[in-house]
Amino acid sequence: MIHVVVRGKRQQLAAFTLVELLVVIAIIGVLVSILLPAVGAVRDSARRVENTNNLRNIGTAILLHEESKRKLPALVKRSVEDPNDLTKSVSWAFQILPYLELGNIYDRYDDSKACFAPENQIAMGTPISVYANPRSRDARGDRTYAKSANRAGSSLDYAVNGGTIVDDRRQPVRLPSQRPSPSTLYPYDQDFDPKFSGPFHAAQAVSTAAVRDGLSNTLCVGDRWIGPMGSGSGVNDQAGLAGDSLFTTVRFSNLGTSTQLPFPDSKEEESVYKFGSPRGNDACFVFLDGRAQWVPYDVDKNVFQALSSINDGFVIPGDWDD
């Protein structure tokens, strides 16, 4: 107690003792430890919603492109003047910019010059917020190019559906979990086959009329697995608007070498072929009908591969996502 004298009278003022103060601090600490995970969960829930909205917007832009051009955007759109030079090509993500109300960026591109040329810096290097997964990072303009390490372009956290990669016997292959090397499978020049191919292929643009399995049963774009967050400078995370950034712009439904799932085995996996989310055990996709949906990692592998092809005739069960 604290004693004070007021007008000759001694009065007592209530105050915390040291023990009481320590108890209060301990209680506050317990409350904070309880509330922080809840706050984190709420924030991640909000980011999941934002991520879903990003994919819906991307899916809508792809459908608007198809309505305007009578075909989905090509996985790689080559230069008219020099079609054999991939450094002068653009990805699907660049082609739909006008349908995302980003025509001002699209119009700055000169396809007679390489993507990483200084004249194309605004077109190729402007960070695009709708292409950033809010669960992992903000939009960036610092991703390297396949043919130029000293230039930087826009990041891209979403990949289109390339279908299933098969071998000469038309059997799905297993994909490695490490980053590619000169001897690693390079599937982007594979022949187009509707039974295995997705709606986005390096050899040709596909129309929705060719999607015989139904737009609601065909994956369009999804969360792409990037690998350990912060690595970002390798082939698995290149400038997303450039046409030759194929290890960034497209993913597949093949199984891994050590798992039955077409998703990452662990947070340390460096695969450039898989879909996947930076958090949790599910990934968000938008289908060709514009519907966005979260797909669990433990989805049946046959169902997922059927959702990835445009014309395999597989009957999708109604409860596949339960």
Secondary structure, DSSP 8 states (H G I E B T S, - for coil): -EEEEETTEEEEE----HHHHHHHHHHHHHHHHHHHHHHHHHHHHHHHHHHHHHHHHHHHHHHHHHHHHSS---SEE--SS-TT-GGG-EEHHHHTGGGGT-HHHHTT--TTS-TTSGGGHHHHHS--GGGS-TTT----S-EE-SS-TT-EE----EEEE-B--B-TTS-B--B-SS---TTS--GGG----TTTB-SB-SS-B--GGG-TT-GGGSEEEEEB---STTT-SSGGG--TTBTT-HHHHEE----BSS-SSSS-SSTT---SS-B--SSTTEEEEEETTS-EEEEETTS-HHHHHHHH-SS------TTTT-
